[in-house]
Amino acid sequence: MFIKFFKNRSNRKFIKRAIESREQLIQNKKIETVGVILSMNEFKDHDKLINILKGYGINENKIKFITFLSEVDTKSNHWDSYFESKDFGWNGVVNNIDLQDFVDSKFDALISYYKKDNLQLNYATACSKATFKIGLSNYDQNLNDFIIDLNPNFIDIFGKELEKYLKGLNKID
């Protein structure tokens, strides 16, 4: 119990350092590659998210998903890449190749499609090398560059709002 507390505390400090050290470069580049972080117990229909992104003109092969599985979720062949809380060590050390590859990818946009505050999901968002981060969670406003505060089940509203703002920011046509 105490070990888990101290381990989570060390990882929170690592996340805070990752957020503070992030260089925020504002680019007028159009979005071509997108990474999506999902929480399995909050949202399961990634096909709707793919269709929304394809509607913006993003090729399906330029969209990469990674999913967080809680202890009660079952590992399904449906998800190509996933990570669990047991994949994290002390001080931000990750023992999952899929997650490390995901956070090292330089996406034009990252969509953190989860609402609940979760240390592991926050780690993936904070450490991502994406240039523009979009999120639903309002817990730590420093994690994302842009926040649409709504329930993950309202995917259609999310799609319309995201399109409106991305067009306004000249990120999509």
C-alpha positions as CSV (number, residue, x, y, z in Angstrom):
1,M,0.0,0.0,0.0
2,F,2.7,2.5,1.0
3,I,4.9,1.4,-1.9
4,K,2.2,2.1,-4.4
5,F,1.6,5.5,-2.8
6,F,5.3,6.5,-3.1
7,K,5.5,5.0,-6.6
8,N,2.5,7.1,-7.8
9,R,3.9,10.1,-6.1
10,S,7.2,9.7,-8.0
11,N,5.3,9.3,-11.2
12,R,3.2,12.5,-10.5
13,K,6.5,14.4,-10.0
14,F,7.8,13.0,-13.3
15,I,4.6,14.1,-15.1
16,K,4.9,17.6,-13.6
17,R,8.5,17.9,-14.8
18,A,7.5,16.6,-18.3
19,I,4.8,19.3,-18.5
20,E,7.1,22.1,-17.4
21,S,9.9,21.1,-19.8
22,R,7.6,20.9,-22.8
23,E,8.4,23.4,-25.6
24,Q,5.2,24.9,-26.9
25,L,5.8,25.7,-30.5
26,I,2.9,27.2,-32.2
27,Q,2.8,26.0,-35.8
28,N,0.4,26.9,-38.6
29,K,0.9,23.4,-40.0
30,K,-2.2,21.4,-41.0
31,I,-2.9,18.2,-39.1
32,E,-1.9,15.1,-41.0
33,T,-1.0,12.6,-38.2
34,V,-3.1,12.0,-35.1
35,G,-2.5,10.0,-32.0
36,V,-5.5,9.0,-29.8
37,I,-5.4,7.9,-26.2
38,L,-8.5,6.1,-24.9
39,S,-9.6,4.7,-21.6
40,M,-11.4,1.4,-22.2
41,N,-13.9,1.9,-19.3
42,E,-14.9,5.4,-20.6
43,F,-15.2,4.9,-24.3
44,K,-15.1,1.8,-26.6
45,D,-16.2,2.8,-30.0
46,H,-13.1,3.9,-31.7
47,D,-14.7,3.5,-35.2
48,K,-16.7,6.6,-34.6
49,L,-13.6,8.5,-33.8
50,I,-11.9,7.3,-36.9
51,N,-14.8,8.4,-39.0
52,I,-14.8,11.8,-37.5
53,L,-11.0,12.2,-38.2
54,K,-11.4,10.9,-41.7
55,G,-14.1,13.5,-42.2
56,Y,-11.5,16.1,-41.5
57,G,-9.4,14.7,-44.4
58,I,-7.0,12.7,-42.2
59,N,-5.9,9.3,-43.7
60,E,-6.9,6.3,-41.6
61,N,-3.3,5.0,-41.8
62,K,-2.1,8.3,-40.2
63,I,-4.3,7.7,-37.1
64,K,-2.8,5.7,-34.2
65,F,-4.7,4.5,-31.1
66,I,-3.5,3.4,-27.7
67,T,-5.9,2.2,-25.0
68,F,-5.6,2.1,-21.2
69,L,-7.0,-1.0,-19.7
70,S,-7.9,-1.0,-16.0
71,E,-7.7,-4.1,-13.8
72,V,-11.3,-5.1,-14.6
73,D,-10.9,-4.7,-18.4
74,T,-10.2,-7.8,-20.5
75,K,-7.5,-7.8,-23.1
76,S,-9.2,-7.9,-26.4
77,N,-7.7,-8.5,-29.8
78,H,-9.7,-5.4,-31.0
79,W,-7.0,-3.0,-29.7
80,D,-3.7,-3.0,-31.4
81,S,-1.9,-1.2,-28.6
82,Y,-2.8,-1.0,-25.0
83,F,-1.2,-0.3,-21.6
84,E,-2.0,-1.1,-18.0
85,S,-1.1,0.4,-14.7
86,K,1.4,-2.5,-14.1
87,D,3.4,-1.2,-17.1
88,F,4.7,1.7,-15.0
89,G,7.7,1.7,-12.7
90,W,9.2,4.4,-10.5
91,N,10.1,8.0,-11.8
92,G,8.3,7.7,-15.1
93,V,9.9,4.4,-16.2
94,V,7.6,2.6,-18.6
95,N,7.8,-1.2,-19.2
96,N,5.5,-1.2,-22.3
97,I,7.1,-1.0,-25.8
98,D,3.8,0.1,-27.4
99,L,3.3,3.0,-25.0
100,Q,6.9,4.1,-25.3
101,D,6.6,4.0,-29.1
102,F,3.4,6.0,-28.9
103,V,4.7,8.8,-26.7
104,D,7.9,9.0,-28.8
105,S,5.8,9.5,-32.1
106,K,5.7,13.1,-33.3
107,F,2.0,13.5,-34.1
108,D,0.6,16.7,-35.4
109,A,-2.2,16.3,-32.9
110,L,-2.9,14.2,-29.9
111,I,-6.5,13.6,-28.7
112,S,-6.6,12.5,-25.1
113,Y,-10.2,11.1,-25.2
114,Y,-10.8,10.5,-21.5
115,K,-12.5,12.5,-18.8
116,K,-11.5,11.0,-15.5
117,D,-8.3,11.9,-13.8
118,N,-5.9,9.0,-14.2
119,L,-2.2,8.9,-13.5
120,Q,-1.3,6.5,-16.3
121,L,-3.4,8.4,-18.9
122,N,-2.0,11.7,-17.8
123,Y,1.5,10.2,-18.2
124,A,0.8,9.3,-21.8
125,T,-0.6,12.8,-22.5
126,A,2.2,14.6,-20.8
127,C,5.1,12.7,-22.3
128,S,3.7,12.6,-25.8
129,K,5.8,14.4,-28.4
130,A,2.7,15.7,-30.2
131,T,2.8,19.3,-31.3
132,F,-0.9,20.1,-30.5
133,K,-2.7,18.3,-27.7
134,I,-6.5,18.2,-27.4
135,G,-8.3,16.8,-24.4
136,L,-11.5,16.3,-22.5
137,S,-10.1,16.3,-19.0
138,N,-10.2,19.6,-17.1
139,Y,-8.3,18.3,-14.1
140,D,-4.9,19.6,-15.2
141,Q,-5.2,22.3,-17.8
142,N,-1.5,22.2,-18.4
143,L,-1.7,18.7,-20.0
144,N,-3.5,19.9,-23.1
145,D,-3.3,22.9,-25.4
146,F,-7.0,22.8,-26.1
147,I,-9.8,21.3,-24.0
148,I,-13.4,20.5,-25.0
149,D,-15.0,19.8,-21.6
150,L,-17.7,17.2,-22.2
151,N,-18.6,13.6,-21.5
152,P,-16.8,11.0,-23.7
153,N,-20.1,9.4,-24.7
154,F,-21.1,12.6,-26.7
155,I,-18.8,11.7,-29.6
156,D,-20.9,13.5,-32.2
157,I,-20.9,16.8,-30.3
158,F,-17.1,16.4,-29.8
159,G,-16.7,15.9,-33.5
160,K,-18.6,19.0,-34.4
161,E,-17.0,21.2,-31.8
162,L,-13.5,19.9,-32.7
163,E,-14.1,20.6,-36.4
164,K,-15.3,24.1,-35.6
165,Y,-12.3,25.0,-33.6
166,L,-9.7,23.3,-35.8
167,K,-11.1,25.1,-38.8
168,G,-10.9,28.4,-36.9
169,L,-7.3,27.6,-35.9
170,N,-6.5,26.7,-39.6
171,K,-5.5,23.2,-38.7
172,I,-7.8,21.5,-41.1
173,D,-9.5,22.5,-44.4
